[in-house]
Amino acid sequence: MGVTAWTALLVGASFLLYIVIAIRSRASSTREFYIAGQHVPPLANGMATAADWMSAASFISMAGIISFSGYDGSVYLMGWTGGYVLLALLLAPYLRKFGKYTVPDFIGERYYSQTARLVAVVCAIFISFTYVSGQMRGVGVVFSRFLEVDVSIGVLIGMAVVFIYAVLGGMKGITYTQVAQYCVLIFAFMVPAIFISLHVAGTVIPQIGFGAIPSGSEVSLLARLDGLHEELGFSPYTSGTGNTLNMLAITFALMVGTAGLPHVIIRFFTVPTVRDARKSAGWALLFIAILYTTAPAVAVFARTNLIDTVENKNYLEIPDWFRKWEDTDLIAWVDKDGDGRVKYRGGNALDPVKPIFIDERGASGERLLANSETSNDNELYVDRDIMVLANPEIAALPNWVIALVAAGGLAAALSTAAGLLLVVSTSISHDLLRKWLRPDLSDKEELRAARIAAGAAVCVAGYLGINPPGFVAEVVAFAFGLAAASFFPAILMGIFMKRMNREGAISGMVVGLVFTAGYIIYFRFLHPELDNAENWWWGISAKGIGTIGMLFNFTVAGVVRSFTPDPPAEVQKLVESLRLPR
């Protein structure tokens, strides 16, 4: 069978599995819709958390960015992994002991304020929709290439599947669907990595293979890639840009942003006890590590294979996979010198500008572009988000492996999208309606409102998937920065500072969120031409500005607290009880 047939079979089978699980796990109460009735075993919750955590950014885009950025791409690997450890040790058990349904619920009760709850709801919705746009873009990328449908159609199909198991099952359906999605995505990520490692380095362990010396070679794969980079005018693959402060800021923003992501935090509310929350955190870390330790190997394999199969090849020599991806508008070749050969060179001026394709081909066979004017000799544009998906094709693996990767990418995107949409749904139905606007709302009415809110959130997510603001991992990085600047300080101070009051927490969240969002919008959307190291404040990019926003949050909260009354005695006693073992 061809790639399209295999993809349709595997994707259709996985979607059918998700829908069956959702129907069998349909929520019958708000408790089941919000926190799965708190009956999820630690092992299952660990797998569900890993699937929730490993989004399209982890599966599709992280290895792609490492593939192009080399050492600098490690900020995603270190930030996201370290952030999960921070969440598991510092926040999750205490939030589970607090016993609420949502993060805004914790903020509202801990800071004894409906205003604090409202600010938290705004933060949760803003962060979730920023994050979910990256997931839906990943869905569109997969569908557009492997099922050869328009990106918009692919997003709509993904919306329909998420709608079924998010609206019907709520957290209960999402949890057990995510267990299945983890199995699909980890198998899909590891199989091609093992295939390629065995072929390139003679070992089935990718983590060893990408640093090994291939047979018939005198240098390791990494050393060879460094040499290829230098020959083509790029900086050595294993060296960084030297902007240490910005790298630290991005890493820390990703780390603390992780600990403030509401869709990950809520997973620890679904287990029966605080002890089970700790166990599920350990299981999740193990399951996450399998993919995260493999991603650098996949990045190196993909980068090396790309250069070997494309660089200085003419139209007749270019592999078939290149032309297929070219038709998705995610890869472009501009034959500037007219010699009919692809020149991949350093100083890639095509990268910052999304190519505008014309439905014609030039004399050398390339897709023509409307914006091909660049100032250097590079002739190749490659969207980072295709590297993991195209890697099996570049390495000429069997068609079923190529299709398996497509199914895994969809599993990763949809699992996280469902968790994010549930956060939006519960924030509206529980925190806005039940806890504020309509306290007399019955359980049945609240459940209906939650499902309506989930349906509306799916529609907004679909629009963002069709009109994405950037690369998957970059969009997700912005969401982490927003979470770092808003939720993380409020949650941390709420657990460990019994005298932090509502005035301080609210002021800190507002300042952190407004500053970080304003910085990102200014440099990434209003004035992208200024988005460079010369114009960044303190030399920190939009992806790392969440760290500064977090510091502003802590500072403003501390100053305002010192001039306002202490929290009520019962609140201080509640905070003390959170840190005491039962």
N, C-alpha and C positions, 0 to 999 in steps of 0.2 A: 504493500500500500504506500501511497505518497504521503508527504508531510501533512497536507490538508486533511486527508482521510484519517490519518492517525490522530491528528489534533482534535478533529470533530469527535472521534470515538472517545478519547481519554477525557477531554473537557466535558463532553456530554455525560459520560459516566460519573465523573466527579460531581457535576452539578446535580445530577439525579440523586446521588448519595446525600448531598447537603440538604436537598429539599425533603427527602424522606426522613432524615434525622429531625429537621425542623418541625415537620408535621407530627412526628411521634413525641416530640418534646414540647408541644405547644403549652405556653404558659396559661394557667387558669386563674392566677391571682397576681396582684401587684408585687408581692414578695417574690414570686417565681419570675416575673417579668424583669424586676430590677436586680435581684441578687440570686436567682436560681434556687430560691428557697433555702439557701445556705446548706445545701446537701451535697455539694460537689466534693469528691475525694481529692486528697492532695496530689496524687499522681495525675489524675485527669485535669485538675486545675493547673498543674505545672505545664502540661502539654498545651492547654488552651491559652495560658499566659504567654507561652513561647510563640504560638501562632499569632496572638494579638500583638505581640511585641515585634515579631519579624514581619514587617510590612513589605510593601512593594519596594520601599527604599532599601531595606536590608537584602531582599532577594534579588531585585533587578538592578538597583542603582548603586549600592555601596561598592560592589566589586567593579562596576563600571567606572566610578570616580577614582577608585584606587588604581584601576588599570591605566587611566590617563594622568593622574596626579602623582602616582608613585608614593613616595614617603609622606607627602603632604596629605594624601587621602587617608592616612592612618588616624586622623582626628575623629573620623566617624566611627571607626572600629573601637578606639579607646574610649571615646566619649559615651557611646551607647552601652558598651559593656560595663564600664565603670559606673554609669548611671543606674543600671539595673541593680548592681551590688549595693549602691547607696540606698536605693528604694527598698530593697529587701531587708537591709539591716536597720535602717534609720527610721523608716516611716510605716511600712506595711503592717507590722504587728500591732502598732499602737492605733492605727486607723481601724483595723479590724476589731480591736477591743472597744473602741468608741461605739461601734455597733450601728452606724447610720447607713443609708442607702447610697449616697452620692457624696462627692467631694464638696459641692456647694452646701449640702446638708451639714457636713462637718463644720465648714466655715461659718454657716449661719448659727449653729448651736454653740460652737466654741466661743464665738465672738458676740453671742447674745444680741444679734442684730439682723433685722430683715434687709437692711441696706447692704451689710456685708454679704448676705446670701445673694442679693441681686447682682452685686459686683462679681461674685464668684460665678454666677450663672453666665454673665456676659463673657467672662474670661473663658469658661468652659466651651461655650458655643463658638467663640472666636478661634480658639486654639483647635477645636475639633474640625471646623470647616476648613481651616488652613491646612491641616494634616490630611483630611480626607480628599482634598483636591489632588494630592500626589498619588493616592491609592487609585483613584478613578482614572487618572492619566495612565498609570501602569496597566490597568485593564484595557484601555483603548489601544495602547502600544501592542499588547499581545494579540488582541483580536485583529488589528489591522494587518499584521504580518502573517500570522499562522492560519487564520481562517479567511484571509483576503477579503475582509469587509471594511467599510469605512470606520474610522475611529469613533465617530458619533454612534454608529450602530452598535459597535462593540461595547461602548459605555452604557447604552440603553439595555443591552442584554445583561450586563453586570448589575445594573440597577434593579432589574426584574428579579434576579436571583437573590440579591441582598434583601430586597423588599419582602420576599416570601419568608425567609428564615429570621429576619430581624423583627418584622411586624407580628408574625405569628408566634414565634417562640420566645422573643425577648431574650434576656440573659440566659434562661434555661436552654433555649434552642441554640443560641449563639455558642454557648460553652461547649456542647457536645458536637456541634458542627466544627468548631475550631480544633477539637481533638482530631477529627478526620482530616482537616485542612493541614494540621501540622505534619501528619504522616505523609500526605501528598507532597507538601512543599519540601520537606527535608529529603525525601527519596528523590525528588526531581532535581534538587541541588547537588546531591552527593553522587548520583550515578554518572553524569557526564564528567564531573571532577575526577572521579576514580578512573574512568575510561581514558581521559586525556593524560592523567598522571602516569598511568601504566604505559601509555604509548610514548610519552615524552621522556619520562625519567625511569621507567622500569619498576615503579613501585605503586602499590594500590593505595598508599596513604598520601593524599594530596599535600598535607601539611609538611611532609618531608620532601615530596617530589619537586616543589617549586624552588627549593634551595639545593637540590642535588645536581651532580654532574652527569648529564645524559651520556649514554654509551656512544663512543665515537667522538666525544668532545673532551677538550682539556680544561674547560671552565664550566662553572655552574650556570644554570639557566639565568639566574639573576645577573651574574657578571656578563653574560652574553647580551642580555637586554640592556644593561648599562652601555655596552659598546655600540649596540644598534642605535640607541638614543643619541649618543654623542656623534655618530656618523651622520645622523639626519638633522642635527642642529638643536636637539632638545637637551635639557639639562639631564644629568645622569638619573636614572629611574630611582635609585636608592638614596638620592640626596634631596633635601628640602629646599624651599625658597629662601630660607633664612629669616623669615618674619616670625620669630619665636613668640612674641607677645600675641599676635593674632591667632596663631595655632593654639596657644594655651587658652585664649578667650573662647575660641570655637569649641575646643574639647570640654572646657568647664561648662559652657552653655548647654552643650548636648548632654553632659552628665547630670547637672542639676535639673535640666529640663525634663529628662527622663523621670526623675523622681517626682516631678510635678504633673505628669501626664494623667489626666483623669481617667482615660479608658484603661490604663494599666493598673492604676490604684484600685479601681472598682473590682478588679478580678479577685483581690484579697478579701473582699466582703462576701464572697460566695462559698467559703469553706466553713465547716461547723464550728471550729475553735481557733483561738489565737495560735496554739501549737501547730495546727494544721496549716495556718497561714505561713508559718516559718518553713514547714516541710515543703509546701508547694513552691515557695520561693527558691528553695534548693533544687528541686526538680526542674523548675523553669530555667535556672541558670545552666544546668547541665545540658538541657535540650537546646538552649540558645547557643551555647559554646560550640556545639557541633557545626553549625553553619558559620559562626563568626570566625572560627579558626581556619575554616576552609576558604573563606572569601579572598584573602590575599593570594592564595594559590590560583584560584580561578582568575583573578585579575592578571596575574603574571602570564598564565597560559594564554588568555585571550589577547593580551597586548602583543605577545611574541607572535602568535599565529596571525594576527591582523597584519603586522609589518611584513611577515614572511610571504603572505598570500596576496598582498595588494601592492606594496611598494615597488615602483618602477615596472609594473606590469602593463601591457597594452590591452586594448579592448578584447582581443581574442583570448588573452591569457587570464583576464579577470574572472574569478570563479562565479558560478551561477548565483550563489547566495548574495553576492554584492548587488547584483541587478535587482533581485527580489526585495532587498531592504531599501534599495534606491527608490523603488516604486511606492514605499510607505512614507517618503519624504523625511526619513531619519538618517540618511547618509547621502552625501553629495560629492561629486567630482567635477572640478572646473579645470578643463584642459587649457591652461593659460598659454603655454608655449607651443601648442599645436603639434606636439610630437606623438600624441596618442597614448602616452604613458602616464600613469598616476604618480605624482610626486608628493610624497608625504614629508613635510619639513617642519622644523621648529618655528615658534612664533606664529601659532595658528590663528591668523586674523579672521578666519571664517567662524571660529567657535562662538564668539559673543553674539553673532547675528544669526537668527534662525533663517535658513535658506528659503527663498520664495521660488518654488519650482514652476517651470513652464512645461506643458504637456507636449514637448518636442524633444528630440535628441539631436546632438551635434554631430559633426563629421567623425568624431572619435567614438561615438556611441554613448556619450554621457548625457544625463538629463540636463537640460538647459535651465539656468537660473536667471531670475530677474535682478538679483543683487549680488553678482559675482565679483564686484570690484573689491580687491584686497591689495594690501601694500607689501606683500612678501611673496615668496616662491611657493608657498604651500598650495596644494590643489585639492585637498581632501577635507571634508567636514564629516564628523561622526558624532551622532547623538550618544551621549554616555549611557543612556538608558537601554541601548540595544546590546551592549557587550555580553551580558550573561545570556540573553535570549539567543543571540547570534553565535555564541561560542561553540555549541555543538555542530552548527553548520560549517563554521570556519574550520573546525577540526575534522570535518567529513565523517561525523558519527552517524549511526543508523537513524532512519526516519523516526522510529518509535522513541528514541532518546530525545530528539528535537521536539517532538510533540509532548513528551513528558515534562520538559522544561517549561513549555507554554502552560500546561496544567498547573505546574507548581507556582509560576508567577501569578496566575489568577487566584490560586488558593491564598497566597501571601497577601495580595491586594484586598481580596474580599473579606478575609478574616479580620484584618485591622479596620477596614471600612465599617464592618458591622459593629465592632466595639465602639468606634467613634460615634456612629449614628445613634447607638443606644445612649451614649452620654448626652447627646443633644436632646433625645426624646425624654429621658428622665429629668433632665434639668428643667425642661418646660412643664412636663406633667406633674412632677413631684415637688420641685423646688419653687416654681412660679405659681402653679395652680393650687396644689394641695397645701403647701406651707405658707402661702401668702395671699393670693387672690381669692381662692375658694376653699377655705379650711373645712367647710361642710361637705366637701366632695366625697361621695361614696367610693368604696373600693372598685366597684364595677365601672363607675364613671371615670375614675382615675385611670383604670386600665385601658378604657376606650380612648381617652385623651392621649395616653402614652403611645398607642398604636397610630393614631392620627399624626402625632408629632413625628414619629419615626418615618411614616410615609412621606411627610413634607420634607423631612431632612434628606431622604433618599433623592428626591427631586432636585434639591439644591446641590447635593453632591454630584449628581449627574451633570448639571450645568457646569460646575467647576472642573469636572473631568473632561468635558468637551472644550472648555476654554481655560486650560491650565496656565498658571503664572510662571512656570519654569521647569527645570529638571526635577524629577521625583525627589531625589535626596536633598536638593537645595530647598524645595518647598517644605519638606519635612523638617529640615534644619531650622527654618523660620518658626515653625510651630513649637519646636523645642525651646527656641529662644524666648518665645512668648510665655511658655509655661515656666521657664526658669525665672523670668522677671516678675511673674504674677503669683502663681500658685505655690511654688516651692518655699519662698520665705514665709508666707502666711501659714502653711501647714507646719513647717519646722518650728516656727515660733509658737504656734498653737499647741504643740506637743511639749516643747522643752522650756518655754518661758511662761510661767503661770501668771505673770503680771502684764503680759502683752494684752492690751485692751482693744476694743473694737475700733476706736478712732485711729490708733496707730496702724492696725492691720488694713483697714479700708484705705487710708491715705497711701500706704506703701504699695498696695496692689494697683491702685489707680495710677500712681506715678510710674511704677515699673512697667505696666502694660502700655500706657500712652507713650512713654519715651521710646520703648523698644519698637512698638508698632510704627510710630512716626519715623524713626530712623530707617527701618526696613522699607517703608513705603517711599520715603524720600529718595533713597539711593537705588532701590531696585525697580521702582515703577515710575516715579515722577522724573527723576534725573539719572537714568542708567549710564549716561555718558560720563558722570562724575564718580561712578562706582569703581574707584581704584585707590591704591594705597596712598597716593598723594592727597586725596581729599577726605579720606576716612578720619573721623575723630579719634584721636589717640592711636591711630594706626590700626584700628579694629574694624573688620568688615561687618556687613549686615548679618552674616551667619554667626558671628561671635558677640554681637552687641547685647545679647540677652544676659551676658555676664555682668556688664555695666548696669543694665536695667535691674538686675537682682541686687547689686550693691546699693543702687538708689532706693530700692524697696526697703532693704534692711535699715538704711540710714534714716529715711523719712519716717518709717514706722517707729524707730527708736526715739527720734526727736519728738514726734507728736505724742508718744506714750508718756514721755517725761513731763509733759505739760497738761496732761489730762488724767482723770481719776482712774484708779486701779479697777480691774474687773471685780464683779461681785464675789463674795467669799465662796459661794457654792460653785462658781466657775473655777476658781483657783483650786478648790478641793477636787473637782472633777479632773483637772489637768494633772494633779498629783497622783490620782488613782490610776491614770493611764499607764504610768511607768512602774506601777507596783505589780508584781506577779500575783496571779490569783491563787 
